[in-house]
C-alpha cells in the first residue's frame, strides 16, 4: 500500500500516477518539461517562483521513475532541439536531471531504487520481435496494411512504435498520413518560432520540441 501510494503501476515497479501506462505517463511528463524549461527565464514564464524550482526537479525525478526508455530517448532528442535554440538550456537541464537521479538514490527505499536501475537495464529483444512482426504485417499488405487493431489481436501486444504500428496496420497509405500529420505541426511550430519575439519565442520553442 505504501508503494502504490507513490503512484506506481500495478506491479509496483514503474511510476505511472493515474495513467495505467508508464510510457504514456512519461510522455506527459516530457511535454510538461519541454514547456517549462524554455520559458522559465523568459519575460512571461508559464510558472514562477518556487513552483518553477519544484517543477524542474520533480519532473526529471518522475521521468526517471517511469523507467520508460522510449521517453528517455525522446528526452535526449528534446535536449538537442532546445540546445539548438537556447544553448545554455541543455547544460541547465543536465544538472537538474543529475540532481534528480541523485536524489532518487538517497530518498527512495533501497530495494525500490535498486529495482529502478535493474529495470533500466532490462533487455529489449521483445521489442525487436514486435518490430519484426509489424514488418511482416506490412509486407503481407504493403498498400493498406492488415487493418486497425489486428496486430494486438494477433500478438496480444501493441507494436510500441508509432511508425511501425501505422506501417503494419495501415501500410504505405497510413505511413504517409501520419508523417504528413506530424510534419504539419512541426512546420507551423517552426514558422511561429522564427517570426516571434520573446516571450512568445520561448514558448514556441517548447511547442516545437
Sine and cosine of phi, psi and omega as CSV:
sin_phi,cos_phi,sin_psi,cos_psi,sin_omega,cos_omega
0.00,0.00,-0.62,0.79,-0.01,-1.00
-0.91,0.41,-0.64,0.77,0.00,-1.00
-0.94,0.34,-0.70,0.72,-0.01,-1.00
-0.89,0.46,-0.47,0.88,0.01,-1.00
-0.91,0.42,-0.33,0.94,0.05,-1.00
-0.96,0.28,-0.16,0.99,-0.01,-1.00
1.00,0.00,0.46,0.89,0.01,-1.00
-0.99,0.15,0.35,-0.94,-0.02,-1.00
-0.95,0.33,0.13,-0.99,-0.18,-0.98
-0.79,0.62,-0.52,0.86,0.01,-1.00
-1.00,-0.04,0.23,0.97,0.13,-0.99
0.84,0.54,0.68,0.73,-0.02,-1.00
-0.79,-0.61,-0.43,0.90,-0.08,-1.00
-0.71,-0.71,0.66,-0.75,-0.02,-1.00
-0.94,0.35,0.79,-0.61,0.04,-1.00
-0.65,-0.76,-0.06,1.00,0.00,-1.00
0.79,0.61,-0.78,-0.62,-0.01,-1.00
-1.00,0.04,-0.02,1.00,0.01,-1.00
-0.99,-0.11,0.80,-0.60,-0.05,-1.00
-0.93,0.36,-0.27,0.96,-0.06,-1.00
-0.94,-0.33,0.92,-0.39,0.01,-1.00
-0.87,0.50,-0.52,0.85,0.02,-1.00
-0.92,0.40,-0.68,0.74,0.03,-1.00
-0.91,0.41,-0.65,0.76,0.01,-1.00
-0.91,0.41,-0.65,0.76,0.06,-1.00
-0.87,0.50,-0.63,0.78,0.05,-1.00
-0.89,0.46,-0.65,0.76,0.02,-1.00
-0.91,0.41,-0.64,0.77,0.04,-1.00
-0.88,0.47,-0.69,0.72,-0.02,-1.00
-0.89,0.45,-0.64,0.77,0.05,-1.00
-0.86,0.51,-0.71,0.71,0.02,-1.00
-0.90,0.44,-0.66,0.75,-0.06,-1.00
-0.90,0.44,-0.70,0.72,-0.06,-1.00
-0.97,0.24,-0.17,0.99,0.13,-0.99
-1.00,-0.03,-0.55,0.84,-0.03,-1.00
-0.98,0.22,-0.73,0.69,-0.11,-0.99
-0.86,0.51,-0.78,0.63,-0.04,-1.00
-0.91,0.41,-0.49,0.87,-0.10,-0.99
-1.00,-0.05,-0.13,0.99,-0.14,-0.99
-0.90,0.43,-0.46,0.89,0.00,-1.00
-0.96,-0.29,0.16,0.99,0.00,-1.00
-0.99,0.12,0.06,-1.00,-0.01,-1.00
-0.94,0.35,-0.39,0.92,-0.02,-1.00
-0.70,-0.71,0.96,0.27,0.00,-1.00
-0.91,0.42,0.49,-0.87,0.00,-1.00
-0.89,0.45,-0.64,0.76,0.09,-1.00
-0.73,-0.68,0.43,-0.90,-0.12,-0.99
-0.77,-0.64,0.21,-0.98,0.14,-0.99
0.88,0.48,-0.68,-0.73,-0.06,-1.00
-0.89,0.45,-0.52,0.85,0.01,-1.00
-0.89,0.46,-0.61,0.79,0.04,-1.00
-0.90,0.44,-0.75,0.66,-0.01,-1.00
-0.88,0.47,-0.60,0.80,0.03,-1.00
-0.93,0.38,-0.68,0.73,-0.06,-1.00
-0.91,0.42,-0.70,0.72,-0.07,-1.00
-0.95,0.31,-0.20,0.98,0.10,-0.99
-0.99,-0.13,-0.73,0.68,-0.08,-1.00
-0.93,0.37,-0.62,0.79,-0.05,-1.00
-0.90,0.44,-0.76,0.64,0.07,-1.00
-0.90,0.44,-0.58,0.82,0.05,-1.00
-0.86,0.51,-0.74,0.68,0.01,-1.00
-0.93,0.38,-0.62,0.79,0.01,-1.00
-0.86,0.50,-0.65,0.76,0.03,-1.00
-0.91,0.41,-0.63,0.78,-0.05,-1.00
-0.95,0.33,-0.31,0.95,0.05,-1.00
-0.93,0.36,-0.38,0.92,-0.07,-1.00
0.79,0.62,0.58,0.81,0.04,-1.00
-1.00,-0.08,0.98,-0.19,-0.04,-1.00
-0.92,0.39,-0.49,0.87,0.08,-1.00
-0.88,0.48,-0.68,0.74,0.01,-1.00
-0.94,0.34,-0.58,0.82,0.04,-1.00
-0.89,0.46,-0.67,0.75,0.04,-1.00
-0.89,0.45,-0.69,0.72,0.03,-1.00
-0.88,0.47,-0.57,0.82,0.04,-1.00
-0.89,0.45,-0.65,0.76,0.06,-1.00
-0.87,0.49,-0.67,0.74,0.05,-1.00
-0.90,0.44,-0.66,0.75,-0.01,-1.00
-0.88,0.47,-0.67,0.74,0.02,-1.00
-0.88,0.48,-0.66,0.75,0.01,-1.00
-0.89,0.45,-0.67,0.75,0.00,-1.00
-0.92,0.40,-0.71,0.70,0.00,-1.00
-0.90,0.44,-0.64,0.77,-0.02,-1.00
-0.91,0.42,-0.49,0.87,0.00,-1.00
-0.93,0.38,-0.52,0.85,0.00,-1.00
-0.98,-0.17,-0.44,0.90,-0.01,-1.00
-0.67,-0.74,1.00,0.03,-0.14,-0.99
-0.82,0.58,-0.49,0.87,-0.04,-1.00
-0.99,0.12,-0.21,0.98,-0.09,-1.00
-0.90,0.43,-0.69,0.72,-0.09,-1.00
-0.88,0.47,-0.61,0.79,-0.01,-1.00
-0.93,0.37,-0.68,0.73,0.02,-1.00
-0.89,0.46,-0.68,0.73,-0.01,-1.00
-0.91,0.41,-0.65,0.76,0.00,-1.00
-0.87,0.49,-0.66,0.75,0.03,-1.00
-0.90,0.43,-0.67,0.74,0.00,-1.00
-0.90,0.44,-0.72,0.70,-0.02,-1.00
-0.89,0.46,-0.65,0.76,0.02,-1.00
-0.90,0.44,-0.65,0.76,0.03,-1.00
-0.91,0.42,-0.62,0.78,0.00,-1.00
-0.91,0.42,-0.68,0.73,0.00,-1.00
-0.92,0.39,-0.65,0.76,0.04,-1.00
-0.89,0.46,-0.67,0.74,0.02,-1.00
-0.89,0.45,-0.60,0.80,0.02,-1.00
-0.87,0.50,-0.66,0.76,-0.02,-1.00
-0.88,0.47,-0.61,0.80,-0.07,-1.00
-1.00,0.01,-0.53,0.85,-0.12,-0.99
-1.00,0.01,-0.52,0.85,-0.03,-1.00
-0.98,0.19,0.48,-0.88,0.12,-0.99
-0.82,0.57,0.61,-0.79,-0.09,-1.00
-0.79,0.61,-0.70,0.71,-0.04,-1.00
-0.90,0.43,-0.66,0.75,-0.01,-1.00
-0.93,0.37,-0.65,0.76,0.03,-1.00
-0.88,0.47,-0.68,0.73,0.02,-1.00
-0.89,0.46,-0.63,0.78,0.02,-1.00
-0.88,0.47,-0.62,0.79,-0.02,-1.00
-0.90,0.44,-0.71,0.71,0.00,-1.00
-0.93,0.38,-0.58,0.81,0.03,-1.00
-0.91,0.41,-0.65,0.76,0.02,-1.00
-0.91,0.42,-0.58,0.82,-0.01,-1.00
-0.90,0.44,-0.45,0.89,-0.03,-1.00
-0.99,-0.15,0.21,0.98,-0.03,-1.00
-0.92,0.38,0.42,-0.91,-0.04,-1.00
-0.93,0.36,0.32,-0.95,-0.02,-1.00
-0.88,-0.48,0.25,0.97,-0.08,-1.00
-0.88,0.47,-0.59,0.81,-0.02,-1.00
-0.90,0.43,-0.57,0.82,0.03,-1.00
-0.91,0.42,-0.67,0.74,0.00,-1.00
-0.92,0.39,-0.53,0.85,0.08,-1.00
-0.90,0.43,-0.66,0.75,0.04,-1.00
-0.89,0.45,-0.63,0.78,0.04,-1.00
-0.89,0.45,-0.64,0.77,0.03,-1.00
-0.89,0.46,-0.67,0.74,0.02,-1.00
-0.90,0.44,-0.65,0.76,0.02,-1.00
-0.91,0.42,-0.61,0.79,0.02,-1.00
-0.91,0.42,-0.66,0.76,0.05,-1.00
-0.90,0.44,-0.63,0.77,0.02,-1.00
-0.89,0.46,-0.64,0.77,0.02,-1.00
-0.88,0.47,-0.73,0.68,-0.05,-1.00
-0.94,0.34,-0.33,0.95,0.06,-1.00
-0.95,0.31,-0.42,0.91,0.07,-1.00
-0.40,-0.92,0.98,0.21,-0.14,-0.99
-0.86,0.51,-0.51,0.86,-0.12,-0.99
-0.96,0.28,-0.80,0.61,-0.09,-1.00
-0.83,-0.56,0.12,0.99,0.06,-1.00
0.96,0.29,-0.20,-0.98,-0.08,-1.00
-1.00,-0.07,-0.11,0.99,0.05,-1.00
0.95,-0.32,0.50,-0.86,-0.06,-1.00
-0.87,0.50,0.79,-0.61,0.07,-1.00
0.99,0.14,-0.07,1.00,-0.07,-1.00
-0.95,0.31,-0.54,0.84,-0.02,-1.00
-0.90,0.44,-0.75,0.66,0.01,-1.00
-0.90,0.44,-0.59,0.80,0.01,-1.00
-0.91,0.42,-0.57,0.82,-0.04,-1.00
-0.99,0.11,-0.57,0.82,-0.13,-0.99
-0.92,-0.40,-0.20,0.98,0.03,-1.00
0.99,0.12,0.00,1.00,0.00,-1.00
-0.66,-0.75,0.41,-0.91,0.15,-0.99
-0.99,0.14,0.22,-0.98,-0.12,-0.99
-0.95,0.31,-0.44,0.90,-0.04,-1.00
0.92,0.40,0.39,0.92,0.12,-0.99
-0.44,-0.90,0.89,-0.46,-0.05,-1.00
-0.86,0.51,-0.67,0.74,-0.02,-1.00
-0.88,0.47,-0.76,0.65,-0.02,-1.00
-0.93,0.36,-0.53,0.85,0.03,-1.00
-0.89,0.46,-0.78,0.62,-0.01,-1.00
-0.92,0.40,-0.58,0.82,0.00,-1.00
-0.92,0.39,-0.66,0.75,-0.03,-1.00
-0.96,0.27,-0.67,0.75,-0.10,-0.99
-1.00,-0.06,-0.34,0.94,-0.05,-1.00
-0.81,-0.59,-0.05,1.00,0.07,-1.00
0.91,0.40,-0.36,-0.93,-0.03,-1.00
-0.89,0.45,-0.60,0.80,0.03,-1.00
-0.86,0.51,-0.71,0.70,0.00,-1.00
-0.92,0.39,-0.64,0.77,0.00,-1.00
-0.90,0.44,-0.65,0.76,0.05,-1.00
-0.90,0.43,-0.64,0.77,-0.02,-1.00
-0.90,0.43,-0.75,0.66,-0.05,-1.00
-0.94,0.35,-0.59,0.81,0.03,-1.00
-0.91,0.42,-0.69,0.72,0.03,-1.00
-0.91,0.42,-0.62,0.78,0.01,-1.00
-0.88,0.48,-0.75,0.66,-0.01,-1.00
-0.94,0.34,-0.63,0.78,-0.02,-1.00
-0.89,0.45,-0.53,0.85,0.03,-1.00
-0.88,0.47,-0.71,0.71,0.02,-1.00
-0.91,0.42,-0.67,0.74,0.01,-1.00
-0.89,0.46,-0.67,0.75,-0.02,-1.00
-0.89,0.46,-0.75,0.67,-0.04,-1.00
-0.94,0.34,-0.60,0.80,0.05,-1.00
-0.90,0.44,-0.63,0.77,0.03,-1.00
-0.91,0.41,-0.65,0.76,0.02,-1.00
-0.89,0.45,-0.69,0.72,0.01,-1.00
-0.89,0.46,-0.67,0.74,-0.01,-1.00
-0.87,0.49,-0.63,0.78,-0.07,-1.00
-0.95,0.30,-0.55,0.83,-0.11,-0.99
-0.99,-0.12,-0.21,0.98,-0.07,-1.00
-1.00,0.03,0.33,-0.94,0.13,-0.99
-0.89,-0.45,0.14,-0.99,0.00,-1.00
-0.91,0.42,0.54,-0.84,0.02,1.00
-1.00,0.08,-0.08,1.00,-0.04,-1.00
-0.90,0.43,-0.49,0.87,-0.04,-1.00
-0.90,0.43,-0.66,0.75,0.03,-1.00
-0.90,0.44,-0.67,0.74,0.02,-1.00
-0.91,0.41,-0.63,0.77,0.03,-1.00
-0.90,0.44,-0.60,0.80,0.05,-1.00
-0.90,0.44,-0.65,0.76,0.05,-1.00
-0.89,0.45,-0.67,0.74,0.03,-1.00
-0.91,0.42,-0.64,0.77,0.04,-1.00
-0.89,0.46,-0.68,0.74,0.02,-1.00
-0.89,0.45,0.00,0.00,0.00,0.00
